[in-house]
Amino acid sequence: MGVPVENVPIKQQPTRRKAKGGLLAYSLKRAGQSVITILIVITVVFLLMRLLPIEGYFGDDYDRLDQFQREAILRSMGLLDPWYTQLKNFYVNLFQGDLGTSIIYRPRVPVAEIIIPKIPISVKFGLTAIGISLTLGMSMGVLAAREKGKLFDSVVQGYIVFINAVPAVVYLLFIQLYATQYFKLPILFNARNPRSWYLPAICLALSGIASYAMWIRRFMVDELNKDYIKLARAKGMSNTAVMIKHVLRNAFVPMAQTLPTTLLYTVAGSLYIESLYSIPGMGGLLIDAISRQDNPLVQALVLMFSSIGVIGLFAGDILMALVDPRIKLESRGGAR
Amino acid sequence: MSVNDTINAIDEQSLFEIAQYDAEEAERGGYSDYSYWRSTLRVFMKNKIAVLALLVMVVLLTFTVIQPYLPNQKDPNFIHIDQSTGRQLRNVQPNEEFRFGTNSIGQDLWARIWRGTRTSMLLALFVATIRVIVGITVGALWGYVRKLDRFMTEVYNVLANVPTTIVYTLFAYILRPSLRTMIIAMTVLGWLPMSRFIRNQVVIIRDREYNLASRCLGTPTSRIITRNVLPYLVSVIMLQFALAIPLVIAGEVFLSYIGLGLPLYMPSLGNLVNEGRQLMMIRTLRYQLIYPSTILSIITISFYIMGNAFSDAADPRTHV
């Protein structure tokens, strides 16, 4: 699910230099950089989309149209203009808040109208999955660290290896195949049947559970031998209190950085799960849009996804600074 | 003789002169029969599960390579026809002749699976090698050359924000499906995580105290790199290489899933899983999903376990 937690500790190299104007100035600067990043990303994708073969714009109608009809259609879509004119038109419309209308997926329907109804479903699944993976993953990690070397630990480790090594679609297929049969759960999603929500939500949580469990376990094993933990024990703190007040709080700092990104991407939908269970969410929309060469829809989705990426990183840094008072965000000297 | 006299006796100038590296002196002070690779091997061998994974992997890969030369192997693309009826032998259950059965048009699944494993491994090897080479080169430059850091970080931030799905899909559409297309799609931005990882490692190791000390003593940069920095990176590189293989296989499965995989005459693990998926609702035909998925999982899991164990073993801190 999203960014692997294991890479995080290296990523954050907080500088302890003096603040140059506080969180607000920092946020403004970051926001400016983020906007530029998003603009570059959508420009690159815009140009790449223009490299796609022309036939794709007609779908099944290609053979039925003659040369002139094809040209007329392309002209009406504005695709015969030179690329810089197309790019200019795109940006002019974008800054007027107009994302354009879909050209193939659902012709002449505004892009926003296609995307917005899909959001609530993906959001519900995403939030449930994050909830499940945080609670289950963290408790599994804590227990595994306590039982280090025993059976439960081996089971958790095996689970982590399995989820990380095997391609998601393979185990998702088998879960769909056998869990539906064994627990008599419906095989396809149906908004009115609450029983059809269980499996997709759990499946969506599986990789998150593995990455949180892995991180918490490793962190606790490393941390439990440190001096401040020994001191806390010597003071007479109970094991549980040491865990919650010291270890978990420290373990949460790097997690806080990736949490917003993970959250946003999970909420934006999972391609596999939404397509396996036919959930009308946002997961498969992007691929549908690219394969049908529905440029305005692709453009809007790329805008959405790259914003999600950038906002997630930004929110992660802020959240990390809030969780850990030692970290100062301002003037991080370029190196992220 | 008092302490002061001793101190004065040392020529002040000599305190600030660089002590050149002297092989004999170095031997005298710190001789041990420590050998990096031997210790790595010893630590690795202690990990039973990793040794098992290595064994499984070696056996499986050897078999994959020699399979076509064994007797009684069938052509993976040959459509078998029943001699008496003249019909294709479709969906034949696993039996003595077709060990894994046949698929929906009568091709031998056993032969297709091993051919598919070869294709997927070849793809994985290509992609992983390119990712590692580009990743290390870019990452090392990014980490060492301080002037580049700012610029590279900005470039990274832009490129890393392009969703992988878009890159895969766009390239698969712009170029027609083939092995080359897949390699391009998976490497064009695939080196990014690797380069960031190497960059962070280089930044961390570059300014460690022991490297500063080495530099002050006048150790040549080449020696610092080969003796102090590389042993650390070897473990990291091996890990990334081993982990890249499950990742590339997953990428191939993904592309096949969305219909942009390799053409069907070129069986691959992704293709086979995808073909099996289309039949999985018919209970008697599930073997067409189960066999390729099992082989695929054994490969990815053994690479994953092996890579992790090797990187632990190659970390000099575990050599006590």
Boltz contact constraints between the chains, C-beta under 6 A:
constraints:
  - contact:
      token1: [A, 10]
      token2: [B, 200]
      max_distance: 6.0
  - contact:
      token1: [A, 37]
      token2: [B, 157]
      max_distance: 6.0
  - contact:
      token1: [A, 37]
      token2: [B, 158]
      max_distance: 6.0
  - contact:
      token1: [A, 37]
      token2: [B, 161]
      max_distance: 6.0
  - contact:
      token1: [A, 40]
      token2: [B, 158]
      max_distance: 6.0
  - contact:
      token1: [A, 41]
      token2: [B, 161]
      max_distance: 6.0
  - contact:
      token1: [A, 41]
      token2: [B, 162]
      max_distance: 6.0
  - contact:
      token1: [A, 48]
      token2: [B, 170]
      max_distance: 6.0
  - contact:
      token1: [A, 51]
      token2: [B, 174]
      max_distance: 6.0
  - contact:
      token1: [A, 52]
      token2: [B, 173]
      max_distance: 6.0
  - contact:
      token1: [A, 161]
      token2: [B, 304]
      max_distance: 6.0
  - contact:
      token1: [A, 165]
      token2: [B, 246]
      max_distance: 6.0
  - contact:
      token1: [A, 165]
      token2: [B, 300]
      max_distance: 6.0
  - contact:
      token1: [A, 165]
      token2: [B, 301]
      max_distance: 6.0
  - contact:
      token1: [A, 165]
      token2: [B, 304]
      max_distance: 6.0
  - contact:
      token1: [A, 166]
      token2: [B, 297]
      max_distance: 6.0
  - contact:
      token1: [A, 166]
      token2: [B, 300]
      max_distance: 6.0
  - contact:
      token1: [A, 167]
      token2: [B, 250]
      max_distance: 6.0
  - contact:
      token1: [A, 167]
      token2: [B, 253]
      max_distance: 6.0
  - contact:
      token1: [A, 169]
      token2: [B, 253]
      max_distance: 6.0
  - contact:
      token1: [A, 169]
      token2: [B, 257]
      max_distance: 6.0
  - contact:
      token1: [A, 170]
      token2: [B, 293]
      max_distance: 6.0
  - contact:
      token1: [A, 173]
      token2: [B, 277]
      max_distance: 6.0
  - contact:
      token1: [A, 177]
      token2: [B, 280]
      max_distance: 6.0
  - contact:
      token1: [A, 286]
      token2: [B, 165]
      max_distance: 6.0
  - contact:
      token1: [A, 287]
      token2: [B, 169]
      max_distance: 6.0
  - contact:
      token1: [A, 287]
      token2: [B, 258]
      max_distance: 6.0
  - contact:
      token1: [A, 290]
      token2: [B, 169]
      max_distance: 6.0
  - contact:
      token1: [A, 305]
      token2: [B, 163]
      max_distance: 6.0
  - contact:
      token1: [A, 306]
      token2: [B, 161]
      max_distance: 6.0
  - contact:
      token1: [A, 309]
      token2: [B, 161]
      max_distance: 6.0
  - contact:
      token1: [A, 334]
      token2: [B, 149]
      max_distance: 6.0
  - contact:
      token1: [A, 334]
      token2: [B, 150]
      max_distance: 6.0
  - contact:
      token1: [A, 334]
      token2: [B, 153]
      max_distance: 6.0
  - contact:
      token1: [A, 335]
      token2: [B, 149]
      max_distance: 6.0
  - contact:
      token1: [A, 336]
      token2: [B, 153]
      max_distance: 6.0
